[in-house]
């Protein structure tokens, strides 16, 4: 819980500083998507915290590194982006 609380508080602090410069009133669709994204990312982070609580970091680290591969593949197929230097 501490890890998740510090992550959330850091994000709120940093993003709150930027809000006055980029604020756009959200639509109801945007609010709904924001709630869904917030719930999904909270659940995802909680699952990662639990994995590191019960598993060895040396076993879990390779899975974290494969995120770079998956993000590159999804970026190419969904957005036509190629990774650069």
N, C-alpha and C positions, 0 to 999 in steps of 0.2 A: 504493500500500500504506500509505503514511503517513496519508493521509486516512481510510482505513478503520480503521486501528489507533487513531487518536485518537478516532474516533466510537465504536468499541467500548469503549475504555477509559473514556471519559466516561460512557457508558451504564452500564457495570458499576459505576463509582464511585457514581453517583447512585442507581441502583436498589439497591445493596448497603446503603445507608443506610436505605432504606425497608423492607427485607425483614423485620426483626424486628417491625414493626408490622402487617404484612398477610399473613404467611406462612400458607399453606394447603397441606397435603401434596398434591401432584399425583397424579392417577390415571395409569395407563399410557396412556390415550387422550390426556390432557393433555400428557404427556411427548412422545408421538409428534407431536401437533399443534405443540408448541413447536419440535421439531426441524425439521419441515417449514417452519414460518414463519421460523425462523432461516436455513435454507438459501435460501429464496426471497428474503428480504430482503437477504441477503449477495450473492446473484447480482444482484439488482436494483441494489444500490448499486454493485457492480463495473461493471455496464453503464453507469451514469450517470458514474462516474469515467472510463471509457474514452471515452464520448461527449465529455466536456469536454477530454480529452487530445487527441483528434483533430479536434474541431470547434470553431468559434468560439462563444464564449459568447453573442454577439449573435444567432446563429442558433438556439441551443439554448434560450435563455431563454423564448421564447413557449411552448415545449412544457411547461416547468415551470409556467407560469402556467395552462395548461389543466387542471392537476391540480385546481385549485379548482372548475372547472366539472364535471369528471368525478366528483369526490367528492360534490359537491352532488347531481348526478343519481343516483348510486348510493345515496346516503343517503336520497333521497326514495323510490326504488323498492324498496329492500331493507328500510328501517327506517321509512318513513313520516315522515321528519324533514324539516322545512323550515328552511332557513338563516334566522337572525335577525341582528340588528345585531351 
